[in-house]
Amino acid sequence: MYTKHAQERMQQRDISELEILMVYLYGEEFNQKGGDKYLKISNKGFKKMIKHVKKLFNKPEKLQELFVIDAGSAIKTVGYKYRNIHTH
């Protein structure tokens, strides 16, 4: 969830939700006064992100076959689809 202020800044600065997610995945977290968190990607985190992105783009079609079973409170399992899964 984003505040109105954050949504405006995202639009003004052309920052996508995916880019923000990358900061959460690969960034470091620092405490600020008032209890807020400051997140940014360090050099180490950047190198790790690049390694993962290169792996992902090597075979992007693998993502289309990836599945996640989410039980609500936890992810039960993950894998690659090899047959049709029945959903409701």
N, C-alpha and C positions, 0 to 999 in steps of 0.2 A: 504494500500500500504506500502511496506517495502523497505528501502534502500538496496543496495547490501550488505553493511556492516551488517545490521540487519539480512538479510537472511543468511549470512555466520555464524554469531554468533548463530542464531537459529539452524542451522545444527550442528555446533561444540558442542553446549551445549544441544542438543536434546530437544529443546523447541518447542512445537507445537503452531500453530495458536490458538487452543482452549485454551491453557494455557494463552496465551497473552490476549485473550478475557476475561478470568476469572479475570485477573488483572484489565482490564477496567471496568468490571461489579461490582467487589467487592472491588476494591482498592481505596486508597486515592490518591489525586493528590496534588503535591507540585510544586511550581514554581522554576525554575532554572535560573541562569544568562543567558541572551541571549534569553529568552522567551520560552525555552523548558519546558516541563512538566516531572516530575519524578513521577511515579506511583508505588505503592506497596500495598500489602494486609496487613492491620493491624490485630491485634488479633480479634477485633470486626468484621471486614469484613470477616475474616476467619471463625468465628463461624456462621455468616450468610450464607456464601457459603456452609459450611458443612450441615447446616439445609436444604438448597435448594437441594443440591446434594442427600442427603438421601431421601427426598421427591420424587425426580425424579427417583431414582433407586428403590423405593418402587413399582412403577407402570410404568416402562419405556415404555410400550406399549401405554400409553396415548400420548406420543410424536408423535407416528405414526399417530394418529387421529387428532392432532392439526392442525389448519389452521390459516393463517393470510391473511387478505385482505389489500394489500399495494397500496395506491393511488399515490405513488411516493413521495409526499411531507409529507405524514403522514400515519400512520396505521389507516385504517377505522374501522376494527373490528377484533376480534379473536374468536375462538371457537373450538369445536370438531366436526369432520366430522360424520354425522349420515346418509348421503345419498351421492350418487355420484354427484360430482360437475362437470359441463360442462366447459371445458377449451378449448382454441384455440391452 
